[in-house]
Amino acid sequence: MANNENNTSHLSQTLRWTDAFALSMAVSGSIFASFGFALGALGPIGALALWVGSAAIGACQNWVFLEVSAMFPNKPGGIAMIATEGWKRRCTLVGPIASFGYWLGWSAVLSIVGVSAGALIQAQWFPSQTWSYELGSVNIGLAQFIGAGLIIVFWQFNRLGVQMAASVSKYMGIILLIPILVLALAPIYSDAWSFANFKESWAQLPATDWTTGRTALMWLFLIAWSAYGTEMCAAFGPEYRTKKDMKLALVTSGLYTVIAFAAVAFGLGGLATQQAAIDNPNGFFIGAFDTALGTGYSSFFIATLLVGLFMGLNASLADGSRALYGMALDGLTVRQLGVLNKHQVPGRCMTVAVVVNIAMIFLLSSPLAILVTANIGYVASIFFALTGFLWLRKDAANLERPFKLGGGWIPVVWVLSMLTGLVVIVGVASTELLGYGGTKELLMGAGILLLSVVLYGFRKLQDRGISNGEKSATGA
């Protein structure tokens, strides 16, 4: 065993709701990683409706996850744990599949945000560095190398403990508010902001038929990785000082994200044209800030934007590592991942995430290609968590619920479950519709989920070997 790690499973109960809220503010910054793709494909009205609608769904789901997380206060893992507990009487394989899918969804934020940040840095400060290397069908350039370097930096930082990560996130969150407020107030102070973009988009809205609905469901599939992300506050369940802290973290983070998404999407929709987003989905923000305030401030605001993306790296390592660690404690993956380092954080789990994400950076062509791969498991885990809530209402009716939702929530959860299931089916079947995914992305996503079953089987063999060894030692 590594020198700096031990077998203790005790996470420190030091988190206040403000700490978790600070970490979850990274979700609002994630809109800068992929909003350009949505704006280019859907126009300002479509992009605004889908991003805000997705965030509203995520905020609603947080109440559902709050009830179950509070039922199991000593179990880390968030919705991965909820899916496992809810389905264990029906299908034990749901546990490892949903948990690994959730872990992949959060861990892939490292590569998505890393490449997005690398692209912004290249566009703003190294625009002439257009060199690249071909690796099969993938072109690897400066943005990919910068992204990999950022992941390594934040990996080392995050291994020092969740309190340090949360404290730094508070300061980064304040800085992130700067570009959000600049965009939110642009309709008031900037003559360059134009409502004409929305009028033009309204005139070009497609017919309400299955083709439009399918497109909307596919984009819901892509956007889910960020819009639902405030559920991460449930993953820190055993680390909150009180259950009230958990409730406040989940509720306030969901509400804040809805407001932030609405402000950013409305501001950018009036500052940037749809064509600008099509031409440069990763770096069109630079032109938007220049339009609003002039070229003299662009470097400063790109720097603040990068801080928001860096928050995503921080939050991803924190949340994804708890999910994988919780899997090991629940017997869903190999024992070696169920340890904490000397700073009481799952250091080995973070290392696994770093290795997988650097591989994705160099094997997949764009942030959205990575997103397609990751979202297959992530959205499926949301489905299993929502349906797990419904099963637990029946299977654990007598278990104490510190926060119990009223009966009116049951049909709401049914609707959310069916919608999420439809999003998974359409998303997986339509990856080529938007041009950002295909067979390779589907195979990678499915392969990682199947790997979870293999590791689950290996864990069972580990447990059986230990059990047989104990029997031999006692002469049984």
N, C-alpha and C positions, 0 to 999 in steps of 0.2 A: 504493500500500500504506500501511496505517496507520503512523503515526510510531513507535509503540511495539512493532511486531511485525517479525519477521524470518523468513527462510526456513529457519533451522536446524531439524533434526528430532531434536536430541539432548535427551532428557529427562535430568535430573540423577539420578544413582544415589546417592541419599541416604536412601532409606526403610529403616528397620528394621522388623522384623515387628511390633513394638509400635506403630509409627506406623500401619500399615495396619489392625491390630487395632482401634486407637482409632477410626479412620474407620468401620470396619465395625460398631462398637457401635451405630451409628445404626439398624442392622437390628433390634436388640432393641427399640429405642424405637418402631419403626414399628407394633408391635402396638397401641399406644395410638391410632393413627390410624383403625383399622378393626375392632378386636376387638368393639366395641359392636354393629356390624351383624351379626357372626357370632353373638354371644351372644343377640341378640334373635331371630334366625332359627332357631338350632340348639339353644339351651339350653346349660348349662354343660358337659355331657359331650361333646356334639357339637363345640362350639367348641374345647374342650381337645384332643380327639382330632385334629381337623383341623389346628390350629395346630402342635401338637407333631409330628404326623406329617409335615407339610410341611417343618418345619425339619430333621427327621431326613433327609428326602430331599435337601434342599439340602446338608446336611453331607456326605452320601455323594457327591453330585455334585462337590463340591469336590476330592475325590481325583482324579476323572477329569480335571477342568480343570487340575489341577496338572501332570499328566503332559504335556499338550500345551503349556501355557504355558511350561514349562521347555524344551521342544523348540525354541521360537522366542523366545529371551531378549531379542531386540532389537525385538520387535513389540508395541506397545501394543494395547489393545482388549479383552483378556479373551476372553469366550466369543464375541464378535463376530468376533474374529480366528480363533478355533478353528473356527467354522462356515465362514468364508471359506476357510481352508487345507484343511479336510477335504473340501469340496465343489467346489473349483475345477476338478478334473479331470472332474467329472460335469455340473455346471450352474453356470456363472459367475454367473447371476443370484441364486443363493442368497446369495452374498456380500453384495451391497448390501441385499437384502431382510432377511436375518437381522441385519445390522449396524444398519440403520435401526430395525428392530424392537427390538433391544436398547437402542439409544440412546433411543428413545421411552419404553421401559419405565422406564429409570432417570431420564430427564429429567422424566417426568411425576410423579415423587416430589415435585418442587418444588411443583406445584399441589396435589397430594393433601395433603401435609404442611402447605403454606401455609394452605389452607382449614381443615384440622383445627385447626391452631394458632389461627387467627382465630376459629373457633367456640368454642374453650376460653376464649380471652381475653374474648370477648363474654359468654359464660355466667357467668364468674366476676366480672368487673369492670364490665361494661356490660350487665347483663341487661335494662335498660329500653330499650336502643337496638335496637328491633325494626323500624326503618324498612327499606324495600327499594325497589328500582326494578325494573320488569319489562322484560326484554329478550327479546322473543319468549316462549318457554316457560320462561325462566330468571329467577328472582328474585335480584337482586344486592343484598346487604346489607353490613353492617359487616364480617362475617367475610371476605367476598371482597376487600374493600379492604385489610383488615389482611394477608391472605395475599399479595396482590400487593406490598405494601410490604415484607414480610419477604423475599420473593424478591429484590427489588432490593437490599436491604441485604446479604444473603449473597452475591449476585453480586459486588458491589464488594469484599467481604472476600476471596472466594476467588480473585480475580484476582491476589492478592499472592503466591501460591505454595503448593505442596502441603505444604511443611514447616510453614508457619504454620498451615495448615488442620488438619494432623495434630496439631500441638502443642495447639491450642485444643480439638480433639476429645478429647484425653486428659483435660483438666479437665472438659469437659462430660460425658464418660463417667462420671467419678467422681460427678458430681451426679446423673446418670441412675440410678445404682445405688440412690439413696435411695428413690425410689418403688417400684423393683423389689423391694428388700428389705422395705419396708413391706408390700407385698402378699404376698411370699413367706412372711413370718413371721406374717401375720395369723391363720392357723389356730392358732398357738401362743399369741399374746398377747391376741387380741381375742375377747371374749365375743360380739361381734356377728357373727363369722364363723360360718356355719351349714352343716353338711354336708347339711342337709335339702334344700337347693337341688339337690344332686346326686342325692339319693334320688328326688326328685320328677321330675327329668329322666330318670332311669333307667326309672322307671315309664311314662314317655311316649315312650320310644324307638320310632321307626317300624319297620315290618317291613323285613326285608332283601330288598327287591325292586328292580327297575330304577328306580323312581321315587326311592327313597332313594339308590341308587347315582348316579343322574344329578345329584341335588342335591349329593352329596358331591363329584363331579367338577367341578361348577360352582363350588363354594366353593374347591376346590383351585386352580381357574383364577384366582379373585380373590385368594387368599392368596399365590400364587406371587410376586407383586411384592415382598413383604417376606421371606417364608420362605426363598426361594432367594438372597436378596440378598447373602449373604456371599461369593458368587462374585466380587463386586467386587474382592476382593483380587488376583484374577488380572489385572485390568485394569492394574495398576501394574507389570507384569512387568519392563519395562526400567528401572524406578526403584528396585528393591531393591538393597541393598548386596551381598547374596549370594543364591544360590538357596535356601539354608537359611532365609533370612528369608521368602521366598515361601511355602515349605512350612509353616512355623510359623504364618504369618498365615492361610492358608486352613484349616488343620486346627483351630487354636484358636478362630477366629471361628465356624466351623460348630458346634463343640461348645458354646461359650458360648451361642449363640442358642437351641439346643435347651433348655438348662437355663433360660434367661431366659423363654422362651415358656411352659414348663411352670409355672414359679413364678407368673408374672403371671396366666395363665389359671386356675390353681387358686385363687389368692387372690381374684381378682375373681368367680369362680364362686360362692364362698361368701359374698361381701360384698354382691353386687348381684343383684337378681332379674332374671329374663328380661324381665319387663314393663318394668322400669326402663330396660333397654337398648333395648327397642322404642320407648319414649316419647322417649328422648334418646340416640341412639347415639353422638353426638359428645361430649356433656358428662356422661354418667352417671358418669364417674370421680369427679367432684366429690362426688356422693353416697356413693360407695364409700369415699373417704378420710374423709368426715365420719362415716360409720358406724364406721370402724375407730378413729379417733383423736379424734373430736369436731370441731366446727366451727371451733375456734380455729386449727387447722393447715391448713385447706383451701387458703388462698391460697399458703402456702409450698409445699405439695406440687403444686399446679397449676403453680407457677413451675418446680419441678424437672421436671415432666412436659413443660413447654414446652421446656426445655433439650434433652430427648431428641428432641423433634420438630425443633428447630433443627439437631441433629446430622444429621438426615435431609436437610435442605437443603444442608448442607455436603458430605455424602457424595455426594449426587446430582450436584451441580455437578462434583465431582472425577472421579467415575467416568464419567458421561455424556459429559463433554468429551473424555476419553481415547478413548472409543469412536468418537466422531465424528472426532476427530483421526486415529486409526488408519485410519479409512475413507479419509480424504483421502490419507494416505501410501501406501495400497495401491491407489490409483486407483479407488476405488469411489464417490467423490463429488467435488464441485468442488474444484479446486486451492486456492482461496482459504481453505479451512478447514484446510489442512495447514501452518499456521504457529504459532509460539509467540510470546508477548509477551515483554517484557523480563524478566519474572520466571520465564521458562521454563515457562509453562503455556499451554494452548490457549485464549486469551482470546476469540477469535472464536467458537469452538464454545460457550463459555459464554453468549455474547450470544445466539446462536441459540436455545439452550434457554430462556433467560429470556423471549424474545419469544413462543415457542410456548406456554409455560406460562401466561403472563398471558392469552393468548388463550383457553386452555382454561378458566381460572378464570371468565371472563366468558361463555363459550359453553356450558358444561356445568353441570348443576344441582347435583351433589353429588360428594364425594370418590369414591364408588363408581362414579358415572357416568364420571368421569375414568379410574378404574381399569379399567373395561371397555374403554375406548378404547385405553389403553396396553398392557394385557396381551395383546391380540391379537398384537402383534409380539413382545413380550417372551417369552412362553411358546413361541412358534414358534421364536425364536432359541435357546432352551434345547434344543428338539428337534433343531435343525440342528447345535448344538454337540455333543450326545451322539452323534448319528449320524456327525458329522464325526470324532469320536474313533475310531469303528469303521472308517471309511474310511481314516484315517491309519495304523491298524494294518496295513492291506494296502498302501496306496500309498507309505508312508514307513517300511517295515519296517526299513530299514538306517540311518535317521536316529538320531543319538544321543539317548537318553532319560535325562536325569539322574535322573528319578524314574519308573521303569517299574512299572506295576501288574502283579500276577500274573495268570495265565491265568484264574483264577476270577472275575475282574472282568468278563470279556467277556459272559457271560450276564446278569450284573447290569446292565450298561449296555444290553443289549438290552431287558431288562424296563423299565428307566427310560425308554428311548426310546419304547417302545410305550405306556407309561402317559402320558408327556408328549404324545404324538401324540393319544391319546384325550382328554386334558384339553383340548387345543386345539380339537378337533372339537366336543366337547360344549359347551365354553365359548362358542365362536362361535355355535353353533346354539341356545343356551339363554339368551341375555342377558336375555330378558324374564321368565324363570322366577322370578327373585328380585326383580323389580320395579325394578332399578337400571340397566337398560340397554335399548336398543332400536335402531331403525333408524339414528337419528342417530349414536349411539356407534359402531356397526359401520361406517357409511360414513366417519366421521372416521378410524377406525383403518385401514381398508382404503385410504383415500385417501392417508394418510401413507406407507403401505408402497408404494403405486404411485408416489408422488413419488420414492421412492428409486431406482426404475428410470429415471425421467425424468432425475434428477440423474446417474445412472450413464452414461446415454447422452450427456448434455451433457459429462461428463468425458472420454468417449472422443473427442468432437469437439474438446475443448480439446487433448488429447494429439496428435490428428492434425494440428491446426493448428500446434502447436509443432514437430512433426516435419517438416512441409512447409516451415515457415519456416527451420529449420536446414539443410535440404537446399538451399534457395534461397540461403542465405547462403554455403554452401560451394561452390556451383556444381555440386552433384551432379545 
